[in-house]
Amino acid sequence: MAEVYVVHSVSCMVGVRRTLVNRNRRDPFEGRLEGEGGQLVTAAGARAQSRVPVTKERVLASAVALADQEGLESLSMRKIAQELRVVPMALYKHVANKDEMLDGMVDIVFSEIELPSWEAGWRAAMRSRAISARRVLSRHPWATALMESRPRPGPANLRHHDSVMGGLRKAGFSVGMAVHGFNTVDSYIYGFALQETSLPFGTPEELAEVAEIMLQGLAEDEYPHLREVVAESMVSGFQYANEFEFGLDLILDGIERVRDAAENDVGGAALQE
């Protein structure tokens, strides 16, 4: 009996020791979740993050970020809700529907375009504004087709258009001529941005690869001029982005010439209107 008692006591002691050892060896990551950027956060930390208030600004910022990363076609209330760690129905307290969300997203894009200073003259102002707009659209390529399509423009959108029209009017443009100039410049900006996003290359290195493929399909006796252009672009380090300011200056030259002619012409008022 004594021997059995001793063995039983030893077994209990070993069992207790093993329990203590297992507790000390507890997985240090147990009870933790993966947070933003792959960082580990505790369950309490995750709950704290989920308690960050959902606002219209956060909803729209998440929508813009998602469209930037995956394209406008990937946009959905479900995905945005996942990003914000809420249920999709919670978003409808801040945006009534997808159209309202698109209105807000476009307004964010307009807010990023620098409003020009008109002190240096209308041409310098329109030029700097166009360059800023193109840069913003390169960050948000999904926005190009939506910029002038919203039936309910937001405050940044309205401020932008009012500032440009006001600057042109103060520079002496009639209402009609200001509209002509504004529309012509914006058509160029949006058209260039759209074409830029559709090109099969973005860097000189990528252009060289595409050019090599194109040259293989261009017979020298059939397309001598195209071969010349492609070959020249390869050795010159051609970058399509650099074409923007060249074309922009041509357009501003034309607007200035028509405006000056209208001012000097006896029938100028009719031409400007």
N, C-alpha and C positions, 0 to 999 in steps of 0.2 A: 504493500500500500504506500509506503514511504517513497519507494522508487517511482510509482505512478504519479504521486503528488509532485515530486521534483520535476519529472518530465513535463507534466501539465503546466507547472509554473514557468518553466523555461520557455515552453511554446507560447504562452501568453506574453511573456516579456519580448520574445522575438517578434510576435505579431504587432505589439505596440511600437517597437522600434521601427519596423518596416513602415507602419502608418506614418510615423513622424518623418522618416526619410522621404517617403513619397510626397508628403506635404511640402517638405523643403525643396523638392525637385519639381514643384508645380511649374507648368509651362508659363514662362514670363509673359507670353502674348495671349494667354487665355483671358477671355472676357474683353478682348480688344477688337476693334473694327478697323477696316481700312478706310481712311478718309481721303480728302482731296490731295492730289499729288502723290498718292501711294503711302502717305504717312499713317502710322498706326495711332488710333485714338481710342480712348476707353469708351465703354458703352455710355457712361455719363456724359462724356465729351460729345458723343454723337447726338445724344438727346439735346444737349445745349445748342449744338449747331442747328438742329431741326427747329429749335425755338426762336431762331432769328426771324423777326417779322417778315412776312412776304409782302412786298409793296409792288406797286405798278412799275416803279423804276427797276426793281430787281427782276421782275418778270420780263420786261423789255430787254434789259441787258443780257439776260440768259438767252433770249430768243435771238438777239444779234450775234452773240458768240456762237450759238449752235449753227446759225445760217452761215457764218464765216467759215466754220470748220467743215460742215457737211453739205452745204447748199440749201437753198430755199425749199427744195422739194422734200427735204428731210424734216422740215419744221412741223411739229405737232404739239398739242397741249400735253400729251402724255410724256414726251421727251423732256419738255421744259419742266414739268412737274417732278420728274426724276432728278433733274439737275438741282432743283430747289428742295428736294426731299419732302414733298407734300403730295397730296392726292390731286389729280387733275381738276376736280371740281373747285378746289381752293383758288385756282387761277381766275375763275370767272367772276370773283369778287372785284377783280382789278381790270380785266379786259373782257368785254362782253362777248367777243367772238374773234375769229382769225383776222377779219378785215380791220377791226380796231387795233389788233396787235401789229399788223403791217403798217398802219398809219403811224403808230408810235415808233416802230423800227426805222421807218423812213425819216421821221423827225430827228431821231438820234443821229443819223447819217448827215442830215443837213446841219445839225449843231456842230459837227466836226469840221465843216468847211469854213475857212477863215473869211470873215467879212472884211472886204478891202478898205484901206484908207484912200479917200478921194483927193487928198491934198496934193499928190503928185500928178493928178490929171486922170481923166476917165480911162485912157488907154492903159496906163500902168495899173490902175485898179482892176480893170476887167482881165488883164493878163494874170495878175497875181491870184485873183479869184479862180480863174480857170485852172491854173496849175494846182492850186489847193484842192479843187473839186476832183481833178483827175487822181491825185494822190489818195484822197479819201475813198474814191470808188475802187481803186486798186486794192484797198484793204477790205472792202465790202463788195465784191464783184456781183453778188446777187441783187444789189440795190439798183443797178443801172437801169433796168427796165421798169422800175417802180417809182423813180424820182418824181416824175411829172404825172403820175397816174392816180394819185390819191384824191378822191372827191372831198375828203375832210382833212385838209392839211393841218398839221400841228403848228404850235407857236414858232418853233425854230424855222420851219419851212416858210411860214408867212414873213418872219423877220428878214430872212434871207432875200426873198423876192422883193419885199418892200425896200430894203436897203439898196439893192442893185438898181431898181427902177428910180428910186429917189436920187441916187448918184448920177445916173444918166440925165435925168431931168435938170438937175442943178448944173450939169456940164453944158446945157444948151440943147439937148436933144428934145425934139417934140415927142409927144406921147407915141405917135406912130413909129417914129424912127427909133425910139428907145426899145419898143417891142421888137422891131426888126433886128436890131443889134443883139438884144438879149437872146432871142430865139436862135439866131444864127450861131452865136458862140456856144450856146448850150447843146444845139444839135451836133456840133463838132465834138464837144466834150463827151457826150453820151455815145456817139458813134465810134469815137476812137477807143473809149473804154470797153465797149462791147467787142470790138474787133481784137483788142489787145488780149482779152480773156480767152478768145477762141483760137489764138495762134498755137501751133504745135511746139513752140519753143519759148523759153523765157530768158535764157542766158546765152552768151556768145558760144559757149560750149555745146549747148543743145542745138543752137542754130547750125553749127558746123556739122553735127550728126544728121540733121534734117536735110541740109544742103547736099551732103554726100549721097543721100538716098535719091534726092530730086535729080541730081546730075546723071545718075544711072539711067533715069527714064527719059532724059532729054536728048534726043538725037541731034548731033551738032548741025547737020544739014537742014533739019526741020525747024529747030528752035535756037538759032545762034544767039539771038539777043537775050533770051531768057537765061541761057547758059552763061552769058557774059555777066548778067546781073547777079546770078547765084554765086559764081566764082568770085566776083568782086566783094560780095557781102562776107564771104568766108575769110578773105585776107584783110578786110578793113575793120573787122570787129564790129560789124553792124549791130545796133541795138534799136529795136523798134520803138522803144520808149522815147528815144531822142527825137523821133519824128514829130512828136506832139507840139513842141514849141515852134518848130518851123512852120507847120500848118497854121497854128494859132496866130502867128505874126502875119501871115498872108491874109487871114480873115480880118484881123484888126486893121490892116492896111486898107482893105476894101471898104470896111465900115467908115473909116476916117475919110477916105476919098469921096464916098457918096455923101457923107454928112457935109463936108466942105463944099462940094458942088451944089448941094441943096441950099446952103447958106448964101452962096454967091449968085445963085441963079434967080432970075426975076420970078420964075414960077417955083421957087424953092419951097414955099409953104405947101404947095400942092404935092410936091415930090415927097416931102417929109411926112405928110399925112397919108 
